[in-house]
């Protein structure tokens, strides 16, 4: 019972016509490209700003070598003084009474 006139093709009889691009679709495409370009420009600007800085947006030391050495010396002296102050505050600079070597507190 096979009918020879029957086809298995279920496509429509008329071919589909692609819609023409209107000015609205062109504007949409241009705005999409514009947003992508702006994102890329913003990303490149951000990368340039981050990679050109030394470690922070506002550098901690001067760009002049003489001044930078002086600032680094001051900083290292401040850190050294901070450790001394910490030990003095917590009484770590005093001899401990629990040491195996006893220290005499009086006059010999």
NORSULSUL-V540054 format. One record per run of one state. SS is the DSSP state (H for helix, E for strand, C for the rest). FROM is the first residue (numbers start at 1). LEN is the number of residues. If there is no record, write none. Layout:
# NORSULSUL-V540054
ss-><SS | SS>
from-><FROM | FROM>
len-><LEN | LEN>
This chain:
# NORSULSUL-V540054
ss-><C | H | C | H | C>
from-><1 | 23 | 53 | 65 | 90>
len-><22 | 30 | 12 | 25 | 19>
